[in-house]
Amino acid sequence: AAVDSGFNWVEVDVMTTSDRAIVCSHNFDLERETDSFGYIHQSSLKDIKNTYTGVNKGYGGAYRIPKLKTILKKVPNHIGINIEVKSSSLYDLRTARALVSLKNSLERRPVIISSFNPLVLAYLHLFLRAAPTGFLLESKKYLWITNWLHPDYLHLRGDMVTESIISLCKKRNMRINAWTVNNKSAIKALFNKQIVGVVTDMGAVL
C-alpha cells in the first residue's frame, strides 16, 4: 500500500523465530496484535505460520506474519527498506546474525538497518558493511553512544530534532530520520530542517 501510494521507502520491524527465520513484527508477544499466544522469539516459524495479525486494530482484513524474505521479493528493488531490528535483550544478536545471510538480497536495493540496540548495529557494521546503520534514540541520555558506534544515521523521535542535534549530526556526518510523526505540519517543518526522512503512519493522507 505504501508503494502504491507513491512512497520511496517503507519501514519494517524484524525479529527471529526460535528456528532463526526472520519475520516482520513490531511486538515479540503475539497476544498484543494477533490471534495467537506466546512470543515470536520462543516460537518456530511453523508455530506462527497460521497466525493472523491486526486483530486488535480493527483492520478491514487480517494478514499473516510475513517473512522478511517475502517482503524483499515483493517490494520493487528501487524502493528503499528501513529494517528495524528488534532484540529481546542487549546481547540478543540472533536477528543480526540472520540478516548477514541475506547480504546478497539486501545489496540489491537501498536499505538502512536500524535498532535501539547498539550491539546489534556494531555487529552489523562489522559483518554487513554494505548496509548503512541507523541508531534509534528516544532519549538524549544515550546520545554519547554515537561517540563509539559511529552510525550512518541517527533515528530520533520527532520532537527530539533540535538545532543543537542537527548541528551535532552535521559535525559527525550523521544524517537524521525522525519517527513516528503523524502530523502534516510537523512533517513539513522537519523537512524544512533538511533532515533526510520521516517515518509516518499517515499513508495516502500525505
Secondary structure, DSSP 8 states (H G I E B T S, - for coil): -TTTTT-SEEEEEEEE-TT--EEE-S-SBTTTTBS--SBGGGS-HHHHTT-EE-TTTT-SS-EE--BHHHHHHHS-TTSEEEEEE--SSTT--HHHHHHHTTHHHHTTS-EEEEES-HHHHHHHHHH-TTS-EEEEES-GGGGGGHHHH--SEEEEEGGG--HHHHHHHHHTT-EEEEE----HHHHHHHHHTT-SEE--S-GGG-
